[in-house]
Amino acid sequence: MANKLPFTKSEAKTWAKQTLRDWYDCPCTPFLPDDSLDEEGLRRNVEHFIDIGESGLVLGGFVAECWNMSVTEWMRYHEVIAETAAGRIPLHTIIFDQSVHQAMEKLNFCEKLGFVAAEVITPIVQLRSDQEIYDYFKYLADHSNLALLFYRSMVAGHLISLDLSRRLSEIPTYVGMKQGSLNHDDSLKLRRMTGEDFIVSDPFEHHWLNDLRQGGQVIYGAFAHILYGKKRGLLEQYTALARAGKWEEAFAVSQQLQPVRDFYDEIMFAPLSGNFTYATTLGNLKVCYEALGMAGGVMRSPIRQVAPEKREWIRGRLKELGVV
């Protein structure tokens, strides 16, 4: 029996516009040296995310290493998170399956656990034309009760066109998109192309201040709020100032985060933009988690671990920057 969602399908866009705000981060997954899921560490992390005021969590995708799990493991991962969260924080899953029917099995499973939404990754092994991709996304909307968002990024292997993005935005239960093309102008253009009830989220914090000025409301599917550690208050402060229309003050506070941004750009976004894969980035991300007092764990086989000297360098830089 599915849990009751806080919206009907016809209300999904209005619900999302009213509730998806601030930071919905994508956490990484702690694994033990034997490649098993560190359930205790995962539960501890969820408690931490709630404690620091995450608006919501976007789970089960690239950052969570769920591309390197079996379906059984994927489901257990979601169960552990749902049990731990216990309704205290909104949960969104991430779906990336070539089979729309496997995707539906996962969506139905997560709905029963109390998840309210899902980000959907473009399937590209067989479905590559705009119409084929549209039909895949439309099938999910027709058969799932969850609010849906889609991810526009080359990480999926195919960058959804601007026109297809507009068409998808018109489907009633597609409430928004994670606009991850790395081009902020695309985010602004898509916001003009889509309806006022549709959320276009640019997931890069270095765009956030300008995005707030241009109608942005949420950093969706990123990890800045978690990773800024002791500097997190600066992000929260300049966001509040911007929303109050105090743009010069907001800019001054935002600039204090620039050294931290530059560091994270170096160890995370540079590898991501270079080869459009999270595999290298994730190892560095896990080192940061451990330095911040969370469970990061190992990279699951067959991905290589971060070299000891680089781990020490990352930890040292985080201390120098005042993040930990």
C-alpha positions in Angstrom: 0.0 0.0 0.0 1.6 3.3 -1.1 1.9 6.1 1.3 -0.3 9.1 0.7 1.5 11.8 -1.4 1.1 15.4 -0.4 -0.3 16.2 -3.8 -2.4 14.7 -6.6 -1.0 14.4 -10.1 -2.8 17.6 -11.2 -1.4 19.4 -8.2 2.2 18.3 -8.6 3.6 21.4 -10.2 2.0 23.7 -7.7 3.2 21.6 -4.8 6.8 21.6 -6.2 6.8 25.3 -6.8 5.8 25.9 -3.2 8.1 23.4 -1.5 11.3 22.8 -3.5 13.5 25.5 -2.2 17.1 26.0 -1.1 19.3 22.9 -1.2 18.4 19.3 -2.2 21.7 17.6 -2.1 22.9 14.3 -3.5 24.8 12.3 -0.8 27.4 9.7 -1.6 27.1 6.2 -0.3 29.4 4.7 2.3 30.7 1.2 1.5 32.8 -1.1 3.7 36.1 -2.6 2.5 34.3 -5.9 1.6 32.1 -3.8 -0.9 29.0 -4.2 1.3 26.7 -1.2 2.2 27.7 0.5 5.4 24.2 0.7 6.8 25.2 2.1 10.1 27.3 4.8 8.4 24.4 5.6 6.0 22.0 6.0 8.9 24.5 8.3 10.6 24.8 10.4 7.5 21.1 10.8 7.1 20.8 12.1 10.7 23.6 14.6 10.0 21.8 15.8 6.9 18.7 16.4 8.9 20.7 18.2 11.6 22.3 20.7 9.2 19.0 21.6 7.7 19.0 20.0 4.3 15.8 20.9 2.5 15.6 17.5 1.0 17.7 14.6 -0.3 18.1 13.4 -3.8 19.2 9.8 -3.6 20.2 6.7 -5.6 21.9 8.2 -8.6 25.4 8.8 -10.0 26.8 10.4 -6.8 25.4 7.5 -4.7 27.2 4.9 -6.8 23.9 3.3 -7.6 25.2 2.6 -11.1 27.5 0.0 -9.4 24.7 -1.8 -7.4 22.4 -4.6 -8.1 18.7 -3.9 -8.0 18.4 -5.7 -4.7 21.1 -3.6 -3.2 19.5 -0.4 -4.7 16.3 -1.3 -2.9 17.9 -2.0 0.4 19.8 1.3 0.2 16.4 3.1 -0.2 14.8 1.1 2.6 17.6 2.1 5.1 17.3 5.8 4.2 13.5 5.8 4.4 13.6 4.0 7.8 16.1 6.4 9.2 14.5 9.6 7.8 11.1 8.5 9.1 9.2 11.3 7.4 11.5 14.1 8.8 12.9 15.2 5.5 11.6 15.0 1.9 13.1 12.1 -0.1 13.6 12.0 -3.9 15.1 9.0 -5.7 17.0 9.0 -9.0 16.1 6.6 -11.8 18.5 5.6 -14.6 17.3 2.5 -16.4 17.2 1.6 -20.0 14.0 -0.3 -19.4 11.0 1.9 -18.6 9.5 -1.1 -16.9 12.4 -1.6 -14.6 12.2 2.2 -13.9 8.5 1.8 -13.0 9.3 -1.0 -10.6 11.7 1.2 -8.8 9.3 4.2 -8.8 6.5 2.1 -7.3 8.9 0.7 -4.7 10.0 4.1 -3.6 6.5 5.5 -3.5 5.6 2.8 -1.0 8.6 3.8 1.1 7.4 7.4 1.4 9.5 9.1 -1.3 7.7 12.0 -3.0 9.6 12.6 -6.2 12.2 11.2 -8.6 14.8 12.6 -10.9 14.9 10.7 -14.1 18.1 10.2 -16.2 17.9 10.0 -20.0 18.1 6.4 -21.3 20.4 6.4 -24.4 21.5 2.8 -25.2 18.5 2.4 -27.6 16.3 5.5 -27.2 18.1 8.4 -28.8 15.7 10.5 -30.9 13.8 13.3 -29.2 10.5 11.4 -29.8 11.8 8.2 -28.3 13.2 10.0 -25.2 9.9 11.9 -24.9 7.9 8.7 -25.0 10.0 7.2 -22.3 9.6 10.1 -19.9 5.9 10.4 -20.8 5.3 6.7 -20.0 6.7 7.2 -16.5 4.5 10.2 -15.9 1.5 8.3 -17.1 2.1 5.4 -14.8 3.7 6.9 -11.7 2.1 9.1 -9.0 5.4 10.7 -8.0 6.5 14.2 -8.9 9.2 13.9 -11.6 12.2 15.9 -12.7 14.6 15.2 -15.5 18.4 15.7 -15.7 19.8 17.6 -18.6 23.5 16.7 -18.7 26.1 15.0 -20.9 26.8 12.7 -17.9 23.8 10.8 -19.1 25.5 10.4 -22.5 23.1 12.7 -24.3 22.2 16.3 -23.8 18.5 16.8 -24.1 17.7 19.6 -26.5 16.2 22.9 -25.5 13.0 22.1 -27.5 12.6 18.6 -25.9 13.1 20.2 -22.5 10.2 22.5 -23.2 8.0 19.7 -24.4 8.8 17.6 -21.3 8.0 20.6 -19.1 4.5 20.6 -20.4 3.8 17.1 -19.0 1.7 17.7 -15.8 3.8 15.7 -13.3 7.2 16.8 -14.6 7.6 19.6 -12.1 11.2 20.6 -12.9 14.6 19.9 -14.3 18.2 19.7 -13.1 19.9 21.8 -15.8 23.4 20.4 -15.7 24.8 21.4 -19.1 27.5 23.6 -17.3 26.1 26.6 -19.3 24.2 29.0 -17.0 22.8 30.8 -20.0 20.9 27.5 -20.8 19.3 27.7 -17.4 18.1 31.2 -17.9 16.9 30.5 -21.5 15.0 27.4 -20.4 13.4 29.4 -17.6 12.0 31.7 -20.2 10.9 28.9 -22.5 9.0 26.9 -19.8 6.0 27.8 -17.8 6.1 29.7 -14.5 5.0 26.6 -12.6 8.0 24.6 -13.9 11.3 24.7 -11.9 14.6 25.0 -13.8 17.4 24.4 -11.3 21.0 25.2 -12.1 22.9 22.8 -9.7 26.1 24.8 -9.5 26.5 26.9 -6.4 28.8 29.4 -8.1 25.7 30.3 -10.2 23.3 30.5 -7.3 23.5 34.2 -6.5 22.8 35.2 -10.0 20.2 32.4 -10.3 18.3 33.8 -7.3 18.1 37.2 -9.1 16.9 35.4 -12.3 14.1 33.4 -10.7 15.9 30.4 -9.3 14.6 28.8 -6.1 16.5 25.6 -5.5 20.0 24.0 -6.0 18.7 20.6 -6.9 20.8 17.4 -7.0 24.2 19.0 -6.0 26.3 18.7 -2.8 27.5 22.3 -1.9 25.4 22.7 1.2 26.7 19.5 2.7 30.3 20.0 1.7 30.7 23.6 2.8 31.0 22.4 6.4 31.8 25.2 8.8 31.4 27.7 5.9 27.8 26.6 5.3 26.5 29.5 7.2 27.9 31.9 4.5 25.8 30.1 1.9 22.7 30.4 4.0 23.4 34.0 4.9 23.9 35.3 1.3 20.9 33.4 0.2 18.7 35.1 2.8 20.2 38.5 1.9 19.5 38.0 -1.8 15.9 37.0 -1.1 15.6 40.2 0.9 16.8 42.2 -2.1 20.1 43.1 -0.4 22.2 42.2 -3.5 25.4 44.1 -2.7 25.5 42.6 0.8 24.8 39.1 -0.6 27.6 39.5 -3.1 30.1 40.4 -0.4 29.2 37.4 1.7 29.2 35.1 -1.3 32.7 36.2 -2.3 34.0 34.9 1.0 33.2 31.4 -0.3 35.3 31.8 -3.5 38.4 30.0 -2.2 36.3 27.0 -1.2 34.5 27.1 -4.6 37.9 27.1 -6.4 39.1 24.1 -4.4 35.9 22.1 -5.1 36.1 23.1 -8.7 39.6 21.6 -8.8 38.9 18.2 -7.2 35.3 17.7 -8.4 33.9 19.7 -11.2 37.1 19.7 -13.3 37.1 15.9 -13.6 33.4 15.9 -14.2 33.5 18.5 -17.0 36.6 16.8 -18.5 35.1 13.3 -19.0 31.5 13.6 -18.0 31.7 10.9 -15.3 31.4 11.1 -11.6 33.8 8.1 -11.0 36.9 10.2 -10.3 35.0 13.0 -8.5 33.4 10.5 -6.1 36.6 9.3 -4.5 37.5 12.9 -3.7 34.0 13.5 -2.4 34.3 10.6 0.0 37.6 12.0 1.4 35.7 15.2 2.1 32.9 13.4 3.8 35.3 11.6 6.2 37.1 14.9 6.9 33.7 16.5 7.8 33.0 13.7 10.2 30.6 11.7 8.1 30.8 8.1 6.7 32.5 8.3 3.3 33.8 4.7 3.0 35.6 3.2 0.1 35.0 3.4 -3.6 33.2 0.1 -4.5 35.1 -2.3 -6.8 36.3 -2.1 -9.5 36.8 1.7 -9.0 40.3 2.6 -7.6 40.7 4.3 -4.3 42.1 7.8 -3.9 45.9 7.6 -3.3 47.0 8.2 0.3 49.0 11.3 -0.5 46.0 12.9 -2.3 43.8 12.1 0.7 46.1 13.9 3.0 46.4 16.9 0.6 42.5 17.2 0.4 42.2 17.0 4.2 44.9 19.6 4.6 43.3 22.0 2.2 39.9 21.6 3.9 41.5 22.6 7.2 43.4 25.6 5.6 40.1 26.8 4.1 38.2 26.6 7.4 35.7 24.0 6.0 36.6 21.6 8.8 
